[in-house]
Amino acid sequence: QEHLVESGGGLVQTGDSLRLSCAASGETFSSAVMAWFRQAPGKEREFVGGTSIGWGGGETYYGDSMKGRFAISRDNDKNLVYLQMNTLKPEDTAVYYCASRRGLFIYTTAREYNSWGQGTQVTVSS
């Protein structure tokens, strides 16, 4: 399992951008599927996006409401994965979690991931 620590959350205004980071410590980071989820108060944990080495060398996949605004990238040399969030909206307010699992497939359900960070709060004011 990976030990994951998120950072970069904060309070921003509508339309702003924010970049979250997830630092992983473990020997399998370069081959792990890394994903971001978020959870707003009273709601279920929602898939934001994920990145995998994939069959062709690398792929990313996003939740429908995040496509075009969010981007995930990873630095395998530094064991870091990033979530760049642009054009933020109040409905993006949530605790954002980094998660990982072994394998190649980017699952969109939280139960498929066995390592989780503690989360970082993102609040978007209107």
MIBA-422256 format. One record per residue: residue number from 0; residue in three letters; z, y, x negated of N, C-alpha, C, O in turn. Coordinates in steps of 0.1 Angstrom, whole numbers, plus 5000, padded with zeros to 4 digits. Example, Ala and Ser with C-alpha at 12.3 -4.5 7.8 and 13.67 -1.06 7.14 Angstrom:
<0; ala; <5078; 4943; 4868>; <5078; 4955; 4877>; <5078; 4967; 4868>; <5085; 4967; 4858>>
<1; ser; <5071; 4978; 4872>; <5071; 4989; 4863>; <5079; 5000; 4871>; <5080; 5011; 4866>>
END
This chain:
<0; gln; <5000; 4988; 4992>; <5000; 5000; 5000>; <5000; 5013; 4991>; <5005; 5013; 4980>>
<1; glu; <4994; 5023; 4997>; <4994; 5036; 4990>; <5006; 5044; 4995>; <5010; 5043; 5007>>
<2; his; <5012; 5052; 4986>; <5021; 5062; 4990>; <5014; 5075; 4991>; <5007; 5080; 4982>>
<3; leu; <5015; 5081; 5003>; <5006; 5093; 5006>; <5015; 5105; 5009>; <5025; 5104; 5016>>
<4; val; <5010; 5117; 5004>; <5018; 5129; 5006>; <5007; 5140; 5009>; <4998; 5143; 5002>>
<5; glu; <5009; 5146; 5022>; <5000; 5156; 5026>; <5005; 5170; 5022>; <5017; 5172; 5021>>
<6; ser; <4996; 5179; 5021>; <5000; 5193; 5019>; <4989; 5202; 5024>; <4978; 5198; 5026>>
<7; gly; <4993; 5215; 5025>; <4983; 5225; 5028>; <4983; 5230; 5043>; <4976; 5239; 5046>>
<8; gly; <4992; 5225; 5051>; <4993; 5230; 5064>; <4999; 5244; 5065>; <5004; 5249; 5055>>
<9; gly; <4999; 5249; 5077>; <5004; 5263; 5078>; <5000; 5269; 5092>; <4995; 5262; 5100>>
<10; leu; <5003; 5282; 5093>; <5000; 5290; 5105>; <4988; 5298; 5102>; <4988; 5306; 5092>>
<11; val; <4977; 5296; 5110>; <4965; 5304; 5108>; <4961; 5310; 5122>; <4967; 5306; 5132>>
<12; gln; <4951; 5318; 5122>; <4946; 5324; 5134>; <4933; 5317; 5138>; <4926; 5310; 5130>>
<13; thr; <4929; 5319; 5150>; <4917; 5313; 5156>; <4905; 5318; 5147>; <4904; 5330; 5144>>
<14; gly; <4896; 5308; 5143>; <4885; 5311; 5135>; <4887; 5310; 5120>; <4877; 5310; 5113>>
<15; asp; <4899; 5308; 5116>; <4902; 5307; 5102>; <4899; 5293; 5097>; <4896; 5284; 5105>>
<16; ser; <4900; 5292; 5084>; <4897; 5279; 5077>; <4910; 5275; 5070>; <4918; 5283; 5066>>
<17; leu; <4911; 5262; 5068>; <4923; 5256; 5061>; <4919; 5243; 5055>; <4911; 5236; 5060>>
<18; arg; <4924; 5240; 5043>; <4921; 5228; 5036>; <4934; 5220; 5034>; <4943; 5225; 5027>>
<19; leu; <4935; 5208; 5039>; <4946; 5199; 5037>; <4943; 5190; 5025>; <4931; 5186; 5023>>
<20; ser; <4953; 5186; 5018>; <4952; 5176; 5007>; <4961; 5165; 5010>; <4971; 5166; 5016>>
<21; cys; <4957; 5153; 5005>; <4965; 5141; 5005>; <4965; 5135; 4992>; <4954; 5131; 4987>>
<22; ala; <4976; 5134; 4986>; <4978; 5128; 4973>; <4982; 5114; 4974>; <4992; 5111; 4981>>
<23; ala; <4975; 5104; 4968>; <4978; 5090; 4969>; <4983; 5085; 4956>; <4977; 5088; 4945>>
<24; ser; <4993; 5076; 4956>; <4997; 5069; 4944>; <4996; 5055; 4947>; <5003; 5049; 4956>>
<25; gly; <4988; 5048; 4939>; <4986; 5034; 4941>; <4974; 5030; 4933>; <4966; 5038; 4928>>
<26; glu; <4972; 5017; 4932>; <4962; 5012; 4923>; <4949; 5009; 4931>; <4938; 5006; 4924>>
<27; thr; <4949; 5011; 4944>; <4937; 5007; 4951>; <4930; 5019; 4958>; <4922; 5017; 4967>>
<28; phe; <4934; 5031; 4954>; <4929; 5043; 4961>; <4914; 5043; 4961>; <4908; 5046; 4971>>
<29; ser; <4907; 5040; 4950>; <4893; 5042; 4949>; <4885; 5032; 4958>; <4874; 5035; 4962>>
<30; ser; <4892; 5022; 4962>; <4885; 5012; 4971>; <4891; 5013; 4985>; <4887; 5005; 4994>>
<31; ala; <4900; 5022; 4988>; <4907; 5022; 5001>; <4899; 5031; 5011>; <4892; 5041; 5007>>
<32; val; <4900; 5028; 5023>; <4895; 5037; 5034>; <4906; 5047; 5036>; <4918; 5044; 5038>>
<33; met; <4902; 5060; 5035>; <4912; 5071; 5037>; <4908; 5078; 5049>; <4896; 5081; 5052>>
<34; ala; <4918; 5081; 5058>; <4915; 5087; 5071>; <4925; 5098; 5073>; <4936; 5098; 5068>>
<35; trp; <4921; 5107; 5082>; <4930; 5118; 5087>; <4931; 5115; 5102>; <4922; 5113; 5110>>
<36; phe; <4944; 5116; 5107>; <4947; 5116; 5121>; <4955; 5129; 5124>; <4960; 5136; 5115>>
<37; arg; <4956; 5132; 5137>; <4964; 5143; 5141>; <4971; 5140; 5154>; <4967; 5132; 5162>>
<38; gln; <4983; 5146; 5156>; <4991; 5143; 5168>; <4997; 5156; 5173>; <5005; 5163; 5166>>
<39; ala; <4993; 5160; 5185>; <4999; 5172; 5191>; <5010; 5168; 5200>; <5011; 5156; 5204>>
<40; pro; <5020; 5177; 5203>; <5031; 5173; 5211>; <5027; 5167; 5224>; <5019; 5172; 5231>>
<41; gly; <5033; 5155; 5227>; <5030; 5149; 5240>; <5017; 5141; 5241>; <5013; 5136; 5251>>
<42; lys; <5010; 5141; 5230>; <4997; 5134; 5230>; <4997; 5122; 5220>; <5006; 5122; 5211>>
<43; glu; <4987; 5114; 5221>; <4986; 5102; 5212>; <4980; 5107; 5199>; <4974; 5117; 5198>>
<44; arg; <4982; 5099; 5189>; <4976; 5102; 5176>; <4961; 5100; 5177>; <4956; 5090; 5182>>
<45; glu; <4954; 5111; 5172>; <4940; 5111; 5174>; <4933; 5110; 5160>; <4937; 5116; 5150>>
<46; phe; <4922; 5103; 5160>; <4914; 5101; 5148>; <4906; 5114; 5145>; <4899; 5119; 5154>>
<47; val; <4908; 5119; 5133>; <4900; 5131; 5129>; <4888; 5127; 5121>; <4877; 5132; 5124>>
<48; gly; <4890; 5119; 5111>; <4878; 5114; 5103>; <4883; 5105; 5092>; <4895; 5104; 5089>>
<49; gly; <4873; 5099; 5086>; <4877; 5090; 5075>; <4866; 5089; 5065>; <4854; 5093; 5067>>
<50; thr; <4869; 5084; 5053>; <4859; 5082; 5042>; <4861; 5068; 5036>; <4873; 5064; 5034>>
<51; ser; <4850; 5062; 5033>; <4851; 5049; 5027>; <4840; 5048; 5016>; <4830; 5055; 5016>>
<52; ile; <4842; 5039; 5007>; <4832; 5037; 4997>; <4819; 5031; 5003>; <4808; 5033; 4999>>
<53; gly; <4822; 5024; 5015>; <4811; 5019; 5023>; <4802; 5009; 5016>; <4804; 5006; 5004>>
<54; trp; <4792; 5005; 5023>; <4783; 4995; 5017>; <4772; 5002; 5008>; <4767; 4995; 4999>>
<55; gly; <4770; 5014; 5011>; <4760; 5021; 5003>; <4765; 5030; 4992>; <4758; 5038; 4986>>
<56; gly; <4778; 5030; 4990>; <4784; 5038; 4979>; <4793; 5049; 4984>; <4800; 5055; 4976>>
<57; gly; <4793; 5052; 4997>; <4802; 5062; 5002>; <4797; 5067; 5016>; <4785; 5069; 5018>>
<58; glu; <4807; 5068; 5025>; <4803; 5073; 5038>; <4815; 5080; 5044>; <4827; 5077; 5041>>
<59; thr; <4813; 5088; 5054>; <4823; 5095; 5062>; <4820; 5094; 5076>; <4808; 5092; 5080>>
<60; tyr; <4830; 5095; 5084>; <4828; 5094; 5099>; <4839; 5103; 5105>; <4850; 5103; 5101>>
<61; tyr; <4835; 5110; 5116>; <4844; 5120; 5122>; <4845; 5117; 5137>; <4837; 5111; 5144>>
<62; gly; <4857; 5122; 5142>; <4859; 5122; 5156>; <4849; 5132; 5163>; <4845; 5141; 5156>>
<63; asp; <4846; 5130; 5175>; <4836; 5138; 5182>; <4839; 5153; 5182>; <4830; 5161; 5180>>
<64; ser; <4852; 5156; 5185>; <4855; 5170; 5186>; <4856; 5177; 5172>; <4858; 5189; 5172>>
<65; met; <4855; 5170; 5161>; <4856; 5175; 5148>; <4843; 5177; 5141>; <4842; 5184; 5131>>
<66; lys; <4832; 5170; 5146>; <4819; 5170; 5140>; <4814; 5185; 5139>; <4814; 5192; 5148>>
<67; gly; <4810; 5188; 5127>; <4804; 5201; 5124>; <4814; 5212; 5120>; <4810; 5222; 5115>>
<68; arg; <4827; 5209; 5123>; <4837; 5219; 5119>; <4846; 5214; 5107>; <4851; 5221; 5099>>
<69; phe; <4848; 5201; 5107>; <4857; 5195; 5097>; <4849; 5187; 5087>; <4838; 5181; 5090>>
<70; ala; <4854; 5186; 5075>; <4847; 5178; 5064>; <4857; 5172; 5055>; <4867; 5178; 5051>>
<71; ile; <4855; 5159; 5053>; <4864; 5151; 5044>; <4857; 5148; 5031>; <4845; 5145; 5030>>
<72; ser; <4865; 5150; 5020>; <4860; 5146; 5007>; <4871; 5139; 4999>; <4883; 5141; 5003>>
<73; arg; <4867; 5133; 4989>; <4877; 5126; 4981>; <4874; 5127; 4966>; <4862; 5128; 4962>>
<74; asp; <4884; 5127; 4958>; <4883; 5127; 4943>; <4890; 5115; 4938>; <4902; 5115; 4937>>
<75; asn; <4882; 5105; 4935>; <4888; 5092; 4931>; <4895; 5093; 4917>; <4903; 5085; 4914>>
<76; asp; <4890; 5103; 4909>; <4897; 5104; 4896>; <4911; 5110; 4897>; <4919; 5107; 4889>>
<77; lys; <4913; 5118; 4907>; <4926; 5124; 4909>; <4934; 5118; 4921>; <4945; 5122; 4923>>
<78; asn; <4929; 5108; 4927>; <4936; 5101; 4938>; <4939; 5112; 4949>; <4950; 5112; 4955>>
<79; leu; <4929; 5120; 4953>; <4931; 5130; 4963>; <4920; 5129; 4974>; <4909; 5125; 4971>>
<80; val; <4924; 5131; 4986>; <4914; 5132; 4997>; <4917; 5146; 5004>; <4929; 5149; 5006>>
<81; tyr; <4907; 5152; 5008>; <4908; 5166; 5014>; <4902; 5166; 5028>; <4894; 5158; 5032>>
<82; leu; <4908; 5174; 5036>; <4903; 5177; 5049>; <4900; 5192; 5050>; <4910; 5200; 5051>>
<83; gln; <4888; 5196; 5050>; <4884; 5210; 5051>; <4882; 5213; 5066>; <4874; 5207; 5072>>
<84; met; <4889; 5222; 5071>; <4888; 5226; 5086>; <4884; 5240; 5087>; <4890; 5249; 5082>>
<85; asn; <4873; 5242; 5094>; <4867; 5255; 5096>; <4867; 5258; 5111>; <4868; 5250; 5120>>
<86; thr; <4866; 5271; 5114>; <4865; 5276; 5127>; <4876; 5270; 5136>; <4873; 5264; 5146>>
<87; leu; <4888; 5271; 5131>; <4899; 5265; 5138>; <4902; 5271; 5152>; <4900; 5283; 5154>>
<88; lys; <4906; 5263; 5161>; <4909; 5267; 5174>; <4924; 5263; 5178>; <4930; 5255; 5171>>
<89; pro; <4930; 5270; 5188>; <4943; 5267; 5191>; <4945; 5252; 5195>; <4956; 5246; 5192>>
<90; glu; <4935; 5245; 5200>; <4937; 5231; 5203>; <4937; 5222; 5191>; <4939; 5210; 5192>>
<91; asp; <4934; 5228; 5179>; <4935; 5220; 5167>; <4950; 5220; 5162>; <4953; 5213; 5152>>
<92; thr; <4959; 5227; 5169>; <4973; 5227; 5165>; <4979; 5213; 5167>; <4978; 5207; 5177>>
<93; ala; <4984; 5207; 5156>; <4990; 5194; 5156>; <4996; 5191; 5142>; <4995; 5199; 5133>>
<94; val; <5003; 5180; 5141>; <5007; 5175; 5128>; <4995; 5166; 5123>; <4991; 5157; 5130>>
<95; tyr; <4991; 5168; 5111>; <4980; 5161; 5105>; <4985; 5151; 5095>; <4993; 5154; 5087>>
<96; tyr; <4981; 5138; 5097>; <4985; 5127; 5089>; <4974; 5121; 5081>; <4962; 5120; 5085>>
<97; cys; <4977; 5118; 5069>; <4968; 5110; 5060>; <4971; 5095; 5061>; <4983; 5092; 5062>>
<98; ala; <4961; 5087; 5062>; <4964; 5073; 5063>; <4954; 5065; 5054>; <4943; 5070; 5051>>
<99; ser; <4958; 5053; 5051>; <4948; 5045; 5043>; <4949; 5030; 5047>; <4959; 5026; 5053>>
<100; arg; <4939; 5022; 5043>; <4939; 5008; 5045>; <4929; 5003; 5036>; <4920; 5010; 5031>>
<101; arg; <4930; 4990; 5033>; <4920; 4983; 5024>; <4907; 4980; 5033>; <4908; 4980; 5045>>
<102; gly; <4896; 4978; 5026>; <4884; 4974; 5033>; <4873; 4985; 5032>; <4875; 4995; 5025>>
<103; leu; <4863; 4983; 5039>; <4851; 4992; 5039>; <4849; 4999; 5052>; <4842; 5009; 5053>>
<104; phe; <4855; 4994; 5063>; <4852; 4999; 5076>; <4862; 5010; 5080>; <4874; 5009; 5078>>
<105; ile; <4857; 5021; 5085>; <4865; 5032; 5089>; <4869; 5030; 5104>; <4861; 5033; 5113>>
<106; tyr; <4881; 5025; 5106>; <4886; 5023; 5120>; <4891; 5037; 5125>; <4895; 5045; 5118>>
<107; thr; <4890; 5038; 5138>; <4894; 5051; 5145>; <4907; 5049; 5152>; <4911; 5059; 5158>>
<108; thr; <4913; 5038; 5151>; <4926; 5036; 5158>; <4937; 5035; 5147>; <4936; 5029; 5137>>
<109; ala; <4948; 5042; 5150>; <4959; 5043; 5141>; <4965; 5030; 5137>; <4970; 5028; 5125>>
<110; arg; <4966; 5020; 5146>; <4972; 5007; 5142>; <4965; 5000; 5131>; <4971; 4991; 5126>>
<111; glu; <4953; 5003; 5128>; <4945; 4996; 5118>; <4949; 5001; 5104>; <4945; 4995; 5094>>
<112; tyr; <4957; 5011; 5103>; <4961; 5017; 5090>; <4975; 5013; 5086>; <4984; 5014; 5095>>
<113; asn; <4978; 5009; 5074>; <4991; 5005; 5071>; <4999; 5014; 5061>; <5010; 5011; 5058>>
<114; ser; <4992; 5024; 5057>; <5000; 5034; 5049>; <4998; 5048; 5055>; <4987; 5052; 5059>>
<115; trp; <5009; 5055; 5056>; <5009; 5068; 5062>; <5017; 5078; 5054>; <5027; 5075; 5048>>
<116; gly; <5012; 5091; 5054>; <5020; 5102; 5049>; <5030; 5107; 5059>; <5030; 5102; 5070>>
<117; gln; <5038; 5117; 5055>; <5048; 5122; 5064>; <5042; 5133; 5074>; <5049; 5136; 5083>>
<118; gly; <5030; 5137; 5071>; <5024; 5147; 5080>; <5026; 5161; 5076>; <5036; 5164; 5069>>
<119; thr; <5017; 5170; 5079>; <5018; 5184; 5076>; <5014; 5192; 5089>; <5003; 5189; 5095>>
<120; gln; <5021; 5202; 5093>; <5019; 5209; 5105>; <5008; 5219; 5103>; <5008; 5227; 5094>>
<121; val; <4999; 5219; 5113>; <4989; 5230; 5113>; <4990; 5237; 5127>; <4990; 5230; 5137>>
<122; thr; <4992; 5250; 5127>; <4994; 5258; 5139>; <4983; 5269; 5139>; <4982; 5277; 5130>>
<123; val; <4975; 5269; 5150>; <4964; 5279; 5151>; <4968; 5288; 5163>; <4969; 5284; 5174>>
<124; ser; <4970; 5300; 5160>; <4974; 5310; 5170>; <4961; 5317; 5176>; <4951; 5318; 5169>>
<125; ser; <4963; 5320; 5188>; <4951; 5326; 5196>; <4951; 5341; 5194>; <4942; 5347; 5200>>
END
